[in-house]
Amino acid sequence: MASIQTAPIVITGDPVLYQKAAPVTVFDANLDRLAQTLMATMLQAKGVGIAAPQSGESQRLFIVASRPNERYPDAPLMEPVVMVNPVLLSGSSEWELGEEGCLSVPGKRLAIARHLWVDAQWQDLQGRTHSGRLTGFIARIFQHELDHLNGITLLERVTMASQERAAASGETLL
C-alpha cells in the first residue's frame, strides 16, 4: 500500500491564501485524496487544523483536529473532522483573546479574538450535511480555518478593526 503524500504548505504572500475558496460540488476520490494529503501534511507539521488553500487548492474544505502537541500542549483531544463547505451559522456574543499560530505564517503567534462558541454546518466527504455547536479551542480552530477559506490569514485578522477594539477593550462583538 502506498503511503499518503504530504503537500508543501503555502506560505503567506502566495495569492491562493488571499482569495475566497470555491465551493466543493463534486464528492469523489479526488476529494478523498485531497483530505488524506491535508491530514498527512497537518500531522507532519504538528498542526491542529489545515485548510485546502494552505496546500494550494482553492476549495472550501478544511480539517479540525485538535490534539495536544508541541505547538498546542493544552489542546483537547478529538477525532479529526473533515469539513467541506463549512458555514458559521452564529457565534457567541462573548469573545476570547487567545494566541494563535498558523502553518502558513511560520514563526509567528498572534493574539486573536474569537467567539467562545459557534454554531456551524458542514458536509462530510460523502456530501452529507452535519451541524453542531463547537466550543472553546475547537471553535477557535473552526474560525481560524474558515478565515483561510475566505482569504484571511492571521496577519489580516489581527489588523481588522473589530480585532483591535476587542483586544484593546475586551468588548463583546458579533
Phi, psi and omega per residue, in radians:
M1 nan 2.310 -3.135
A2 -1.278 2.501 3.097
S3 -1.356 2.703 3.130
I4 -1.273 2.289 3.123
Q5 -1.421 2.603 3.000
T6 -1.679 2.905 3.095
A7 -2.057 2.643 3.012
P8 -1.119 2.483 3.115
I9 -1.515 2.206 3.127
V10 -1.240 2.299 -3.077
I11 -1.762 2.612 3.122
T12 -0.795 2.429 -3.037
G13 1.933 -0.468 3.100
D14 -1.285 2.275 -3.081
P15 -0.968 -0.515 -3.103
V16 -1.083 -0.460 -3.131
L17 -1.325 -0.206 -3.057
Y18 -1.967 0.173 3.113
Q19 -1.972 2.692 3.086
K20 -1.284 2.199 -3.096
A21 -1.238 2.595 -3.114
A22 -1.344 2.473 3.063
P23 -1.060 2.560 3.050
V24 -1.448 2.224 3.139
T25 -2.077 -0.285 -3.121
V26 -2.061 2.107 -3.135
F27 -1.857 1.683 -3.031
D28 -2.498 -2.941 -3.112
A29 -1.107 -0.554 3.109
N30 -1.116 -0.680 3.105
L31 -1.163 -0.728 3.082
D32 -1.030 -0.768 3.133
R33 -1.111 -0.716 3.101
L34 -1.049 -0.796 3.135
A35 -1.086 -0.716 3.125
Q36 -1.137 -0.729 3.105
T37 -1.115 -0.768 3.112
L38 -1.071 -0.748 3.138
M39 -1.062 -0.839 -3.135
A40 -1.096 -0.714 3.134
T41 -1.129 -0.783 -3.138
M42 -1.090 -0.791 -3.121
L43 -1.117 -0.748 3.138
Q44 -1.095 -0.641 -3.106
A45 -1.510 -0.003 -3.139
K46 1.092 0.687 3.082
G47 -1.585 2.927 3.074
V48 -1.990 0.070 3.091
G49 -3.014 2.776 3.089
I50 -2.772 2.492 3.127
A51 -1.954 2.605 -3.111
A52 -0.904 -0.733 3.125
P53 -1.010 -0.426 3.127
Q54 -1.221 -0.227 3.049
S55 -1.887 0.174 3.119
G56 1.590 0.028 -3.119
E57 -1.759 1.977 -3.116
S58 -1.474 1.262 3.111
Q59 -2.295 2.610 -3.092
R60 -1.450 1.365 3.137
L61 -2.582 2.362 2.969
F62 -2.587 2.954 3.123
I63 -2.089 2.330 3.000
V64 -1.905 2.110 -3.027
A65 -2.572 1.139 -3.129
S66 -1.132 2.360 3.023
R67 -2.902 2.578 3.097
P68 -1.088 2.363 3.057
N69 -2.716 -3.050 -3.089
E70 -1.059 -0.624 -3.101
R71 -1.382 -0.573 -3.102
Y72 -2.363 1.324 -3.046
P73 -1.117 -0.427 -3.111
D74 -1.724 0.168 -3.106
A75 -1.148 2.452 3.067
P76 -1.233 2.697 3.140
L77 -1.590 2.279 3.091
M78 -2.548 2.766 2.989
E79 -1.236 2.419 3.101
P80 -1.056 2.488 3.099
V81 -2.177 2.137 3.036
V82 -1.487 2.175 -3.111
M83 -2.057 2.042 -3.127
V84 -1.864 2.377 -3.127
N85 0.890 0.849 -3.096
P86 -1.206 2.602 3.127
V87 -2.375 2.344 3.010
L88 -1.542 1.971 -3.100
L89 -1.429 -0.723 3.102
S90 -2.839 2.880 3.128
G91 -2.490 2.779 3.130
S92 -1.062 2.672 3.061
S93 -1.354 -0.284 3.097
E94 -1.592 2.421 3.116
W95 -2.045 2.730 3.096
E96 -2.281 2.331 3.075
L97 -1.483 2.234 3.137
G98 -2.558 2.694 -3.142
E99 -1.408 2.302 3.112
E100 -2.253 2.569 2.965
G101 -2.017 3.044 -3.138
C102 -2.631 2.363 3.130
L103 -1.091 -0.464 3.141
S104 -1.561 -0.073 3.107
V105 -2.240 1.219 -3.006
P106 -1.089 2.493 3.044
G107 1.398 0.005 -3.132
K108 -2.019 2.496 2.984
R109 -2.323 2.225 -3.036
L110 -2.216 2.595 3.082
A111 -1.398 2.062 -3.092
I112 -2.174 2.338 3.074
A113 -1.534 2.277 3.139
R114 -2.357 2.734 3.000
H115 -1.033 2.514 3.077
L116 -1.191 -0.587 3.068
W117 -2.511 2.710 3.054
V118 -2.387 2.545 2.936
D119 -1.690 2.194 -3.016
A120 -2.275 2.760 3.045
Q121 -2.351 2.521 3.134
W122 -2.772 2.962 3.041
Q123 -1.939 2.702 3.044
D124 -1.632 -3.034 -3.069
L125 -1.209 -0.221 3.065
Q126 -1.699 -0.031 3.123
G127 1.587 0.066 3.108
R128 -1.314 2.467 -3.109
T129 -1.552 2.392 3.090
H130 -2.264 2.738 3.031
S131 -2.617 2.796 3.123
G132 3.104 2.944 3.071
R133 -1.691 2.209 3.102
L134 -1.890 2.406 -3.066
T135 -2.218 2.812 3.015
G136 0.986 -2.328 -3.069
F137 -1.099 -0.600 3.131
I138 -1.129 -0.734 3.085
A139 -1.099 -0.664 3.116
R140 -1.095 -0.799 3.124
I141 -1.059 -0.829 3.140
F142 -0.946 -0.857 -3.093
Q143 -1.139 -0.666 3.115
H144 -1.101 -0.840 -3.113
E145 -1.198 -0.641 3.096
L146 -1.090 -0.662 3.053
D147 -0.955 -0.768 3.132
H148 -1.003 -0.699 -3.125
L149 -1.217 -0.329 3.136
N150 -1.807 0.221 3.063
G151 1.357 0.458 -3.098
I152 -2.082 2.178 3.019
T153 -1.797 3.051 3.097
L154 -0.956 -0.618 -3.081
L155 -1.136 -0.610 3.067
E156 -1.382 -0.740 -3.087
R157 -1.032 -0.726 -3.065
V158 -1.209 -0.361 -3.132
T159 -1.723 -0.071 3.129
M160 -1.137 2.504 -3.048
A161 -0.959 -0.748 -3.120
S162 -1.125 -0.611 3.090
Q163 -1.072 -0.840 -3.093
E164 -1.074 -0.760 3.128
R165 -1.132 -0.763 -3.107
A166 -1.136 -0.754 -3.115
A167 -1.167 -0.675 -3.074
A168 -1.328 -0.657 -2.985
S169 -2.034 -0.216 -3.075
G170 1.241 0.226 -3.118
E171 -1.163 2.745 3.104
T172 -1.570 2.328 -3.093
L173 -2.291 2.631 3.001
L174 -2.530 nan nan
